[in-house]
């Protein structure tokens, strides 16, 4: 009887030792499991909200999102999530502004994107004028410069000088 209990004890120890839980890194190495986990998170509102909050706290994730034009278009577009969630938009814009303050490359990219959007530039200049940062004369001159830049850019495009598909 003692031998039987001893054998059962050893067998159960061996079985429990073989069934140790995997670490998260081990689970994520398996492509199938990793994909299933991501699908589960993406399809669950609570988990997706938690994942979004974690991503907004990660500098790496924020940079990846900023550099992904499709993602930015989806979030900022006509039917994007930002339109229906002003809090998310303000939080994201605040984070982007903070990052731009310390990252000169990001700051240059953001200002370049804004400079290509006349309505955005006009709105910003109006806000600056309302806050007394810019005079009405300065705003008028800047708007004329924007119009001139738009015309110059159009002329360059018509001449094939700004074709994004051509290599210089």
Secondary structure by P-SEA (a helix, b strand, c coil): caaaaaaaaaaaaaaaaaaccccaaaaaacaaaaaaaaaaaaacaaaaaaaaaaaaacaaaaaaaaacaaaaaaaacccccccccaaaaaaaaaaaaaaaaccaaaaaaaaaaaaacaaaaaaaaaaaaaaccccaaaaaaaaaaaaaaaaaaaaaaaaccccccccc
